[in-house]
Amino acid sequence: MGGPVGGGWYLISGGIADIVKKQGSDLNIKVIPGGGLVNPPRVASKDADIGMSLTVPAEMAMIGDDPYKKKYEDIRAIAFGFNETFYQVVAKKDFPLNTFEEIFEKNYPAKIATPGLQTMGGFTVKKLIESVGSSVDKLKANGGAHYQANHSKQADLVRDGQADMIMTLLQLPAPTLLEVSTVRDLKFLPLSKETIDKVVKAYGYGRGVISKDTYKNIPLEKDLPTLTMASGLIVNKDVPEEVVYNFTKTLFENADKVRKIHPSMKTFIPENIVKAKHRGNIKLHPGAERYFKEKGYDYK
């Protein structure tokens, strides 16, 4: 399972599938759309064998914490730490406000395009808005709008002027923002340190920085602090050890090819992945654990 069509995860999942197939694997791999929140329960329920995931929703699913209503304990990790996803709030350049918090302090009727609330990006939107004492319903009551859409549609909404801004959780650079920035002048709306601190404390997000040089067409005067999570792959605990071992081995021993799939995967360096920060506490699948031990990697 990847992410929504048009997003980085969907492209990365397709690229990984191609690499595994081209290495002579007899695995029958089909990439299907998913999302940060739906992938953990679907993998745990065997609707999919393997899925892209983020540390925070995988751990919340395991223990049955918000937004999940029950525990999904059959999740195991292949590895986390492939790259980081960054929360990005970007508005049209002529949007009259300059920070995320101002929208709610001034009850401004902003028209916001986000991933669906069933995705991790959408869940983070909800929690960010709650952290400043507001809600999506209050935004709408003030004359604003909330469009839930896949990444391609979010781009359309801002490009066509129906939405003022995009709030999304994606790798850097985000394809959606790259696309819109070619036809619209855009600017970042920073999150305050107070907002970041609240969400980190409540939900275990990591802290990251969007480099000022990330987007050629979306200027930043300096690096921008934001929320982040490590991404990786999860697998159902009942997938045979040999299958996961071979999959993990193929993936890690073709790291040079993996790095070419998407710009965000340039950090796919095995030696760094096994000691990455914000990797979470999901137990390794025995097949992945066997591979790491065989290679002498101290993945804990």
N, C-alpha and C positions, 0 to 999 in steps of 0.2 A: 504494500500500500504506500502510495506517495502522498502528495498534497493536492490541493485544488488545481484543476487544469489551468496552465498558464503560469503557475508558481514555480519557485526553485525546486521544491521537493519533487514535483512531478517530473521535471527534467532530469533531476539527479537519479531518481528511481529508474527511469528509462535507460539512462546511461549505465547504471550498475547492471541492469538486466542484460544489456548488450555485451558488456565485458564478460560476464559469467558465461553467456551463450558462446561467445567467440573463443573462449578458452577450452571448448570441447565438453562443457558440462551437459549431462543428459537431463538436467532439471528443466521442467516445463514452467517457465516463468511468464506470468501475465501481470502487467502493471495496471493497477486500478486507482482512481482518485480517492483521496481520503483527506485527513486534516489532523492538526495537532491534538484535538480532543477526541476525535472518533477512532483514531488508530489504535490506542491502547486497549479499549474494550473489544474492538473487533478482532484484534490479534488474540487476546485472551479467550475470546469465544470461538476461535477457529474459523471466523469468516475470512481471515487472511492468515497465512503462515508467518510472514515477515512484514514489518512496517517501519517506515520512518517515524521517528518520535523525538520528543523533547523531554528533558529530564523532569520538569515540573509536572506535566500531565501524567507521565508514566508512573511517577511516585504517588500522585493523588489517586490514580486509578487503583494501584495496589492496595492502598489503605482505605479506599472508599470515601475520600474527602471531597469537598466541593470542587467540581460540579457533579461528581459521581454519586449515585444513590446506593451503590453496593461495592464490595471489594472485588477486584479482578486480580486474583493472586497467581494466575498462570502465565504471567508476563516474565520473560527473561531477557537479558541484554546480549546482543552480539558485541556491541561496543557503543559507548558514547564519547563525544569529543571530536567528531568529524569536523565540525565547524560551529560557529555560534550564530544564532538568529538574533536580530536586533529590532527593538521596537522603534518604529519610525512614524512620526507625525508630520505630514507634509501638506501645505496649503498653497492655493494659488497666490502669486506674489502680491496681488492687490487685495487679498483678504485683510480686513482692517485691524486684526489683532496679531500679537507677536509671540504669545505663549499659549500652551495648552490650557493652563489654569484660567486665563482671562475669559475664555469662552463661558465658563460656568460662574465666575465671579461677577461678570457683567450680564449674565443671562442672555448672551448673544444667540440669535437664531441660526446657528451654523448648520450647514447641510453636510453631513459626514458620510463618507463611503468606507465601509469596513468589511472584513471577512464575516461570514455568518457567525452568529453567537455560539454555534455548535463547534466552532474551530477554536484553537488556542489563541489565534489572533483576535477573534471576537470576544472570547472570554476575558482577555487582557483589556480590551476596550471597556468592557463592563466594569472590571475591577478598578481601572484607572479613573473612570468617571465617578465611581462610588468613593474613591479615595479623596476626592475633592468635595464630597458632600452632595453629589447630585446623582442623576440617573438618566437613562435614555428617555424614559417617559417625561421627565422634567424638560429635557432638551426639546422634545416634540411639543410640549405644552407652551414653550416659549416661542414657537413658530419655526423651530429647526426641523431637520429631517435626518433620519438614520437609514441609509441604504445598505442592506446586507447583500453582498455580491461576491462572485469569484474575482480573482485578480484582474482578469481581462476586462470584466464589466466595470470594476472600480476605475480602471484607466479610462474607459469610455465615459463614465459619469463625470469625471473631472475635465476631461478633454472637451466634452460637449457643454460644460457649464452647469450641469444639473447639480453637481456636488462642489462644495468649496474646498474639500480636503479629503485626504486618505489617511487612515490610521491602520497600520498593518505590522505584522511580525514576520520578517523575512530575512534571508541572508543578504549580505552586502556584496555587490550592489543588487537591489531588488529590481527584477525585470519590469514590473509594473511601473515603478517610478522612472526608470530609464526611458520607457516608452512615452510616458506623459511629458517628461521634461524636454522631449524633442519638439513638442507643439505648444506647450504652455510654460510660461515663466512660473517657477515654483520657489517656495521657501520652506525651511524647517520651522516647526513650532516646538521649542524646547520643553522638556519636562523639568519641573523644579526639583531640587535636591530633596525637598520635603516629600514630594509625591513619590519619587523613586524610593526613598527610605521606607515609606509606608508599605509599598507593594512588595519590596524585598523582604521586609520583616514578616508580613502576613502570609506570603505565598512561596518564599524561597527562590525567587528569581535571582539571577546574577546581575552584576553591574558591568556595563560595557561602555565603549566609546565609539561613536561614528566619526571616523577620521574626516577632517575637513576636505581631503582630496578624494573622497569616495565617489562623488558625483560631479562630473564636469559641468553639468547644466543646472545644478542646484547648489548655489554658493553657500559656504560656511566660512565665517571669519576664523573660527577655531574649532577644535575637536568638540564633539557634542556628547555629554553623558546621557546614557539611556539604560533601559532594562535589556537583559539578554538571557539566553538559555543555550545550553549545549545541545546539539542534535546528534542523532545516532540511529541505530537500528535495534528494534526489539523483535522477539520471536516467541512463538508459543512454546511452552516447556515440553510439549509432547512431540515436537518436530525431532526426528531421529538425530542422534549425536553425529553420525557420519555425514549427514546432509549439512548440518550447521558447520561442522569442521571444514568440509570442502568449500562451502560458500565463503566462510571467513578467510580461509587460506587464499582462495582465488582473489578476493577483494583486496586483501592486504599485500599480496605479492604482485599486484598490478596497480600499485599506488600511483605510479606515473600516469597511467591511463585515467584513473579516477580523478586526478587533479585537473584533467582537461575537460571533464564533463560540464563544469559550471564554474564561473569565477570564484564562488564562495567555497569551492572544494580545493582551492590552492593550498589550504592548510591541512590537507589529508596526508599527514606524515606519520607513519606508524609509531615511530619512537616518541612523537609528541602526543599522539592520541592516548597512549596508555598512561600518561601522566597529566592529562588535561584537567583544568579546573572546572567546577560546576558540573561534574560528571554524574552526580547523583549516587543513589545506593541500590539500584536495581541489580539483583544477582545475575552473574553471567550464566548463559546456557553452557552445559558441559562441553558441547562441541567447540564453542568459542574459547572456553577456558583451556581446553586441551591444546588448541592451536597456540595460544599465548604462552603457555608453559613450554611447549615444544620450541618456540622461538626465543625463550628466555625473557619475555616481556613481563614486567611486574605490574599487571593490571589488577588493581584492588577495588 
